[in-house]
Amino acid sequence: MYEPLLQYIQNYADTPLCESEINFITSIFVPKKFRKRTYFLQEGEVCKYAPFIIKGSMRQYTVDDKGAEHIIRLFIENWWAMDRESFLLQKPSSYFIDAWEETDVLLIARANFDSWTKIPAIAEMARKMDEKHAISLQKRLHDSMYLSAEQRYAQLANTYPEFLNRFPQHIIASYLGITKESLSRIRHRAAGK
């Protein structure tokens, strides 16, 4: 069960993990299963764990006064699924995170996080992940401000094609900031090209 996490670390770090570091990592991560539509985190709770997804998918979203969900992020295998602000600062979350499919994760508690990041390969991985995350967020913000709905859909289809197969149309539409009817029209036009 730990192999995907260890492989993920090695993909991001040039520094190899030694056996004692591997043993430490496997001792502080706890396997957990989430049934479809069960919460990992609810609005107002503090995110006490960081889950690494082994199998399945999750989504991060808010709910407005009218009960409409607004998707912030989507997560699949080999992704971390957490509210970073709540986890790192230990403050109440503004988001919900739930399992969209049956999902297996490895959880690290906030209490173990600082000692974990002292491992050289983990520190290197964390730095590279933070850089990638910052670039991705900046690009998503730019795209939401300057690209048309059609361009945003094409960008998503090129960057994360697996999202289109894993999540239903209403979730993809919310992630793109459009209605599901608009997404349906965009998909129909894209299929005709």
N, C-alpha and C positions, 0 to 999 in steps of 0.2 A: 504493500500500500504506500510505502514511503518513496518508492523509486521515482515516481513522477516529480515529487518535490525536490529530491536530490538532483535529478537531471535538470530541472528548471534552474536550480542554483548554479550548477556547472555551466549551463548555457549562458548565464549572465556574468560569470566570474572567470577570470583567467587563473586565479589562485585555486589550486585543487583543495578539496576537503580531505583532511586526514581521518583516520579511523575513529579517533576519540571525538572529533568534531561531529562526525556522522552519528556516533552513539549519543552524543549530547542532543543533537537535533531530533533524533527519533524519540528521545526521552521526554522532550518538552512539547511535542505535537500530539494532540489527542484526536483520534478518528471520530467522526460523527456523521450520522445520516440524517438528512432532512427529507421528509415526504414532500411531495408536490404541494405548493401553496402554503407551506408552513414558514413562519417567520424565523429569521436569524436575528433580526433587529427591528424594533418598532420605534416610531417617533417618540421622543421623550426619554428613551432608554440610553444608557451609556454603552458604547461599543467596547466590550471587555475582551473580545477575542478577534483575531484576524484569521479568517478561513482561506485556505488554499484549496481550490476546487480540483478534486481528483476525477470526478465524473458528475455530469449534470450541468445545470445552468441556474443562474440567479439574476435578480433584477433589483435595482435601487430606484426608489421613486418617492414622490410626495403625493399627497392627496389634498386637493383644494376644497374650499368651502362647499362646493356643489357635489363633492364626492368623486370628482374626476381624478384619475391617476395621471401623473406626469413623470415619464421615465427619464431618469438622470443617467443611469449607466446600465449596461448589460454585461454579464459575466458568464464565461464558459470554462471548460477544462483548462487547467494550467494558468488560471487567473486568480488574483487575490480579490476577494469580495468583502469590502468593509467601507464604513464611513471613516475616512482617514482622520478628519478633524475630531470626531468623537473619540476614536481610538487613541490618537496621539495625545490629545489634550484632556481626555477623560471628562468630556462635557456631554450633556444630553444631545442626542442626534435629532436632526430635523427630518430624517428620512426613515423609510421602511426598506428593509432588504428581506426578500423572501426567495424560496426555491421555486423556480418555474417548472423544473422537472424533478424527479427523484434525484437527490444530489448527495454525493459523498465528499466530505471535506476533511482536511487536517486543520485543527485549530491550534493556534498559539495564543496563550493568555498574555495580556498586556504586561503582567508582572514578570514574564519571562523575556519580553521583547528586547529590553536593553542589554541583557547578558547575551542574547542571541546575536545581536548586531556587533558584538565585539569580535566575533569570528571574522578573520580577514576576508574570506570569500563572501560572507554575508554582507559585510560592509560594502564591498565592491558591487555586489548584486543590488543592494539598496540604493546606492548612488546612481547606478545605471537605470534602475527602475524609476527613480524620482525624475531623472532627466527625461526619460521616455514619457512618463505621465504628464509632466509639465508641457512638453511639446504637444502631446495629444490633446490636452485640455485647451491650449491656446488655439490649436487648429480647429477644434470643435466649435469654440466660441466664434472664431473668424468665419467659419463656414455657415454658422447659424445666422450671422449678420449679413453676409455678402453673397451667399449662393442661393439660387432658386431651389424650390422644393425638389425639382427634377435633378438638379446638380447634387443636392445633398443625398438623394436616394442613390444616384450613380456612384457617388463617393463611398457610401456605405456598402454597396454591392461589390465594389472593387476592393475595399479595405477589409471588410468582415463579411464575406459572402455566406459564411456559416450562420450568421445571425438570421438571414432570410429564411433558412430552413429550420431553425430551432425555435424561433419566436413567431407568434401569430401576427397577422396584419395590424391589429389594433395596437399592439405593443411597439412594433416597428414605426407605425405612424406617430405614436406619442414620443418615441425616441427622436424622431426627425422633427417634431414640433408641428405636425400637420394632422388633418383629419384622416380617418381611415378611408373616406370616400375619395379624398385627394390622392391618397396613396394608391388606391385601386385604379384611378385614372392614369397615374404615372406608370404603374406596372403594366397596364394595358398598352400604353403608348410604347414603352420600352420593349415589350414582347413583339410589337409590330415592326420594329426596326430591323 
